[in-house]
C-alpha cells in the first residue's frame, strides 16, 4: 500500500514543488494540499492521510495548532517543512518524522520520506500535547485587516466572545469584529478551557467578561457580558459554565 500524503503550505510554489516530488514516487500517493491551518484541519479530517508535509508559520492556525486541533489520537505522521529553524526542537518533541528547513534539497526530502515509509504510521504522535514546550493553548491569533497584505495580532485574553459563522469564526474584541477561517470546534480545542467556555453550539465566551447569568423556565438562558452583550446559553452547556465557575446555579 502506498503512503497517502497531504501537503500543507501557504506558498503556492512550495505546494506545487512538493506535489511533483510526491507524484514521482511510486510508493507515495498525493491526496491533496491545503494553504492554511484551518484548511489543513478539514483536509486531515476528510482525507485521512498517512503523512502530512506541514509548514509551521501560517495565518490563523500554525502547524502546531493544526496538531492540537486534530488531537494526538488522530494526527497522522508529520514532516515539518518550514523556513524557520527555531521550531526544530519543538518539532522533535512532538515526535515529527523530520524537520526540513527551506530551501532544502530533493535528497533531504527523499531521506525524510524514507523514514516516514519505514515508520508507516508507527510514528503516531501519541502524547504530543504533554511534550510540546509551547503553551498548551493559544495566546494570540493572527487576523487579516483591510486586505490580504495587512495582518494584526489579537491577544486571546482581549477577546470578549466568539461567534460561529459557517466554517469561520467571528472574534468580538471590544467594538471590533474579526473573521478568521477557523471553525468554532477547532478554536474550542485550542483555547484554555479555564478561560473560555462554549455556552451554545454557535458561541464561546471569555469567562473573565461574564457579568450575569439569566435562566429561563425552559432551562435555557442568557449570559450577559461586561459590555452588556447578551449571548444565548443552551441548557446542555450549563454544566460547562458550572464547572468553570466552580459552583452550581
C-alpha positions, 0 to 999 in steps of 0.5 A: 500500500502506498503512503497517502500524503497531504501537503500543507503550505501557504506558498503556492510554489512550495505546494506545487514543488512538493506535489511533483516530488510526491507524484514521482514516487511510486510508493507515495500517493498525493491526496491533496494540499491545503494553504492554511491551518484551518484548511489543513484541519478539514483536509486531515479530517476528510482525507485521512492521510498517512503523512502530512508535509506541514509548514509551521508559520501560517495565518490563523492556525500554525502547524502546531495548532493544526496538531492540537486541533486534530488531537494526538489520537488522530494526527497522522505522521508529520514532516515539518517543512518550514523556513524557520529553524527555531521550531526544530526542537519543538518539532522533535518533541512532538515526535515529527518524522523530520524537520526540513528547513527551506530551501532544502534539497530533493535528497533531504526530502527523499531521506525524510520520506524514507523514514516516514515509509519505514515508520508507516504510521508507527510514528503516531504522535501519541502524547504530543500535547504533554511534550510540546514546550509551547503553551498548551493553548493559544495566546494570540491569533493572527487576523487579516485587516483591510486586505490580504497584505495587512495582518494584526495580532489579537491577544486571546485574553482581549477577546470578549466572545466568539461567534460561529459563522459557517466554517469561520469564526467571528472574534468580538474584541471590544467594538471590533469584529474579526473573521478568521477561517477557523471553525468554532470546534477547532478554536474550542480545542485550542483555547484554555478551557479555564478561560473560555467556555462554549455556552451554545453550539454557535458561541464561546465566551471569555469567562473573565467578561461574564457579568450575569447569568439569566435562566429561563423556565425552559432551562435555557438562558442568557449570559450577559457580558461586561459590555452588556452583550447578551449571548444565548446559553443552551441548557446542555452547556450549563454544566460547562459554565458550572464547572468553570465557575466552580459552583452550581446555579 
